[in-house]
Amino acid sequence: MYGTLVTLLVIDALFMIVLVLLQSGKSAGLSGAISGGAEQLFGKQKARGVDAFLHRATIITGVLFFIFTFALGYLVQG
């Protein structure tokens, strides 16, 4: 049981890292000012569905991370 929880925790952590890195930034600062015109020209609306999916998936993996961590802590303590 311990090995299974550790494996699930590591897989979940790696998946969460990938999801966070795939998300787009908020376009703040100088880079946002430069790319802002390009986003209006080519349309940022198409990526909203992908961004929403990545956001929801990140929340789910975060919740799973806490559940696995608490279960592992309970298992090790008891």
C-alpha positions as CSV (number, residue, x, y, z in Angstrom):
1,M,0.0,0.0,0.0
2,Y,2.9,2.4,0.9
3,G,4.6,1.8,-2.5
4,T,1.4,2.4,-4.4
5,L,0.7,5.7,-2.6
6,V,4.2,6.9,-3.2
7,T,4.0,6.0,-6.9
8,L,0.7,7.7,-7.3
9,L,2.0,10.8,-5.4
10,V,5.1,11.0,-7.7
11,I,3.0,10.6,-10.9
12,D,0.5,13.2,-9.7
13,A,3.2,15.6,-8.8
14,L,4.9,15.3,-12.2
15,F,1.6,15.6,-14.0
16,M,0.8,18.8,-12.0
17,I,4.2,20.3,-12.9
18,V,3.5,19.6,-16.6
19,L,0.0,21.2,-16.4
20,V,1.4,24.3,-14.7
21,L,4.1,24.7,-17.3
22,L,1.6,24.3,-20.1
23,Q,-0.6,27.2,-18.9
24,S,-0.3,30.5,-20.6
25,G,0.8,33.6,-18.6
26,K,-1.3,36.6,-17.8
27,S,0.5,38.8,-20.4
28,A,1.7,41.4,-17.8
29,G,4.5,43.8,-18.4
30,L,6.4,44.6,-21.5
31,S,6.0,41.2,-23.1
32,G,2.2,41.6,-22.8
33,A,2.3,45.0,-24.4
34,I,4.3,43.6,-27.3
35,S,2.2,40.5,-27.9
36,G,-1.1,42.1,-27.0
37,G,-1.6,43.3,-30.6
38,A,-0.8,39.9,-32.0
39,E,-3.3,38.3,-29.7
40,Q,-6.0,40.6,-30.9
41,L,-5.1,40.1,-34.5
42,F,-4.9,36.3,-34.4
43,G,-7.5,35.8,-31.7
44,K,-6.9,34.6,-28.1
45,Q,-10.4,33.2,-27.9
46,K,-9.5,29.8,-29.3
47,A,-7.0,29.1,-26.5
48,R,-9.6,29.8,-23.8
49,G,-11.0,26.3,-23.9
50,V,-7.5,24.8,-23.6
51,D,-6.7,27.2,-20.8
52,A,-9.9,26.4,-18.9
53,F,-9.2,22.7,-19.3
54,L,-5.6,23.1,-18.0
55,H,-6.9,25.2,-15.1
56,R,-9.5,22.6,-14.1
57,A,-7.0,19.7,-14.5
58,T,-4.5,21.6,-12.3
59,I,-7.1,22.0,-9.6
60,I,-7.9,18.3,-9.7
61,T,-4.3,17.2,-9.6
62,G,-3.7,19.6,-6.7
63,V,-6.6,18.1,-4.7
64,L,-5.4,14.6,-5.5
65,F,-1.9,15.6,-4.3
66,F,-3.2,16.6,-0.9
67,I,-5.4,13.5,-0.6
68,F,-2.4,11.2,-1.5
69,T,-0.2,13.2,0.9
70,F,-2.6,12.9,3.8
71,A,-3.3,9.2,3.1
72,L,0.5,8.6,3.0
73,G,1.0,10.5,6.3
74,Y,-1.8,8.5,7.9
75,L,-0.4,5.2,6.7
76,V,3.1,6.0,7.9
77,Q,1.9,7.2,11.3
78,G,-0.5,4.3,12.0
